[in-house]
Amino acid sequence: MEQTHGHGDGHDHEHKHGLFDSHDHDHSNTSVIRIAIALGLTATIMVAQIIGGVISGSLALLADSAHMASDALGLVIALVAAWVGMKPATKRASYGFRRTEVIGALFNAVLVGAAALWILFEAAQRWQEPAEVMSGPVIVIAIIGLFANLVSAWVLAGGDRTNMNMRAALLHVMIDALGSVGVLVSALVVYLTGFQRADTIAAVLIAFLVVPQVVNLIRMAMRVLLEQVPPGLDPAEITEWMEQADGVIDVHDLHVWSIHGTDAVLTAHVTVEDGTDLESGCSILCRLQSGLEERYGVDHATLQLESASHRDHEISC
């Protein structure tokens, strides 16, 4: 006996989510519009910060503009992901196109990491020879940036809270708001006390705020691209749970990976008792697939049922 079934093939139950079903919430036109608005505001303030940083000589403002550039790229990735997510899989791209956002995230992280290193290098130079900062323009731009970030956060917070793509975009904007607060505080310190190094200190703090994001983003992207087991899932634990199901003798060749970082895909060979008929086999498949989705969040499982005699043949081969 040998059966191979993927997720949602219409046995005793019907799964609600397939790997490439249309997601009414995750990839709606509303999500695209909300992310696009936040991206427009972020990009506009980023340009203003770059111009203001050059004119005023504020390294903190330039550091925050680099931070906002990283978040603007993050919002671009979120926007592309929301748009691409609405495109169905094709014969040539059977897994769809959502892994492109992982590649984009990796590219984004490398660029932002380089910018953070430049900021730290420039800060070291500025600490030895502090440059005079025109605090007035910096204060004005920081206030405008903070207001724009709060508006973006309000727009994104009105979207689907269960959508990971939207939640990631909201996180980017909230960190931008923190960066604007840091620039504003440092500019006020320079204005009130004349302590020019406050601007350099703020720049370093913003850079250190960026670095953990960069490291985490690279680690997550590489985990997906190398098709490693998603965080929070233990193949040994999953195997043990599957082998406890009625009618299952053995589970082997189990693989778990992710397509775009927020999903989990699983394949496995399941050895069942000799003489298991089609109806019983379908019942085992449905129970295993339902349990994998409910217990472990595996939203697409392809399981091959095989008899004990086939398992022995497989070992000998």
N, C-alpha and C positions, 0 to 999 in steps of 0.2 A: 504494500500500500504506500502511495506517495501522493501527497497533495501540497500544492503551493498556493497560498492565498495572500493577497495584500489587504490593506485596510479598507473596510467599507465595501465588501463585495456582495452584500445582501444575503446573509444567512439568517440566523434566528433573531438577530437584532440589527438595528441600523445605527451606524456611528454618525455623530453630528458633525465631525470635522475630519475631512480628508486632507492629504498633504497639500493639494492645490485646489481646494474648494474656494469659492468666492467668499471673502471675508467682508461682511457688511459693515463691520465696525472698523477693522484694522486699516482698510484701504478705501474708505469712502471719499467722495468728493469733498466733503466737509473737512476731513483731515488734511487733504492737500491744500485747501484754501487757508486753513488756520496756520499751517506750517509756512506757507508762502508769505503770509502777512508778517509772521515773526522773522522770517529770513530777510524780508525787505527792510524792516526796522533795524535789525542787527547790522546788515550791510551798510546802511546809511550812516549809523552812528560810528561804525568802524572807520569809514572814510573820513568822517569829521574828526575822529580821534587821531588818525594818522596826520592829517593836516595840522590839527592843533598841537600835536606833540612836536612836530618839526618846527613850527613857528615859536612855540613857548619854550622849547628845550626840555620838556618834561619827559623823562625816561619812564615814569610811572604811567603816563598817558600812552606812550608808545607800547609799553608792556601790556596794558589793558587792551590796546587795539590788536596786538598779536593774539591775545587771549580771545577777543571777540572774533578774530579771523578764524581761529580754530573752531569756535562755536558756530560761525557762519557756515563753515564747511560741514560741520556736524548737522546743521539744519538742511544743507543741500542734500546730504546723504539721506536724511529722514524724508525729505521731499521726494527724492528719487525712489526711495524704498516704497513710499506710499503710492507713487504712480506706477512703478514697475509691478508692485504687488497686485494691481488690478489686471495685469496682462496674464493671460492663461499660458500654461506650458505648451510647448510645441513638440513635434516629432523629433526635431533636432535638439531641443532643450527640454528634455523630459522632466527635469527637476525645476524648470522655470528659470527665472533670471535674478532671483533675490540674493544670490551669493555675490553679485556685483557690489552690493552695499558693503560687504565684508572687505572686499579688495579696496574699495574707496576709503573705508575706515582706516585700514592699515596705512594707505598712502597719506591720509590726513594726519594720522598720529606721527608719522615720521617727519612731516613738515613742521608740525607744531612743536615736536621735540627739538628740532633744529632751532626754531625761533626762541624757545625757552633757554637753550644754551647760549644763544647770542645775547639775550637779555642779561643773563648772569655774568657773562664776560664783560659786557658794557657797564654793568653795575659795579664790577670790581674796579674798572678804570675810573668811573665817576666818583667812587668813594675816596680815591687818592686825590682827585682834583674835581671837587664838586662844581657843577655848572650852575649858573644862575637860572632859576626857573621863573617864568612869568606866571605867577599863580592865578591871576585874574581870569585869563582865558581858560586855564585848566579847570577852575571851579565851574565856570559856565558850561563847558562841554561835559564835565562829569555829571552835573545835574541833569542836563538833557539826556545823557546816556542812561542814567538811572531811571528817568521817567519812561524812556523808550523800552527799557528792559522790563519794567513793571507792566507796561501795556502788553508787551509780547507774552509775558507770563499769564496775564489775565485772559488773553485770546486762547492760548494753548490749554489753560486750565479748564476752559469751557468745553473742551473736546472730550473724547472717550477716555476715561481714566484707566480702563483695563487695557488700552492699546499701548504696548511697550514702546513702540516707535514714538508715540506722542509723549509718553512719560520721559523718554530720553531727551526729546527736544525741549521739554519743559525744564529738565535738569540743567541743560546747557544754558538756558536763558537765566535761570536763577543764579547760577555761578557768575554769569556776566554781571548781574545786579550787584553781587558781592564785590566784584572787581571795581565797579563804578564807585561803590562806597569807599573802597580802599584809596582810590585816586582822589576822591573828594576830600577825605580826611587828611591825606598827606598834603594836598594843596592848601587846605585851611591852616595846617601847621606851618607851612612855609610862609603863608601870608601873615599870620599872626605873630610868629616868632622869628622868622628869617632863617630857620634851621633848614638849609638846602638839602641836607642828606636825608631828610624825611621822604623826599621824592624817590631817592635811590632805595631806601628801605621798603617803600611800598612796591616798587618794581620787583624786588627780590621776592617779597611775599606773594605777589601775583604769579611770578614764575614758578614758585614752589606749589602754588595752587594748581598749576597746569600740569606739572610733571607727573603726579600720581595718576591723573586722567590718561596721560599719554602711555604710561607703562601698562595700565590696566587695559586700555584699548588695544595695544599691540598684542598683549597676552591673549585677549579674547579673540582677536582676529586670527592669530596664528593657530589657536586651538581649533577654530572652525576650519581653516584652510588645510590643516594637517589631519582633519577628520578624527580628532581625539574625542574621547567620551565627554559629553557635556557636563558642566559642574552640577554636583548634587546627585548624580547617577552613579551607581556602583554595579558593574556587570555581574560580579559574583553574587551580590544580593538579588539581582533580578533573576539570574539563573536559578538560584535556590528557591525563590518564590514560584517560578514557573514549574519546577520539578515537583513541587508539592501538589500541583493540580491533579485531580482525578484523571486517570487514564494516561498520564505522562510518565514515561520511564526515565528519559534522559533529555537534556537540552545541551546542544553543542554548537560550535561555529556561530556564537552569538556576537554580533557587532552593533554598537550604538554610536551614532554620530549626529551632527547637526548640519543643516543646509545653510541657514542664515544666522545662527547664533541664538535664536529664541525658540527653536523647535527641537524635537528629538525624533530621530529615525532609527528603527531597529530591524535587524534581520536575524533569523536563527533557524536551526534545524531542530525539530522536536520529534523525539522518538516515542512512539505510542505502542501499545500492546499489539501483538500479531492478531489478526482477525478483526481489528477495529473497522466497522463499516463506515460508509460515507456519512450517514446521519450523525453518528457518534463523533466522527472526526470534525465535522462542521461545528458541533457543539463545543468541542475542546478549543477550536480556533476562536470561536466567538467569546468564550470565557476568558481566554488568555489575552485577546486583543482588548477587551473591555477593561480587564484588570490593569494592563499595561498603561492604558490611557488614564484611568482613574487614579492609580497608585503612584505612577512615575511620570505622568505627563507625556508619554510617548504617543504622539498623535498620528504616527504612521508606522505600522508593524507588518512586516512580511514574514510569515512563518511557513516553513516547509515541514509538513508532517510525513514521517517515514516509519516503516515497520522496524522491529528489532533486527530482522534478517537483513534488511537494507543497511542498517547501521553497521552490522558486522562486515558487510561487503565494503562499505565505505572505509572502515578502518583498515581492512586488508589491502585496499587500493592505495 
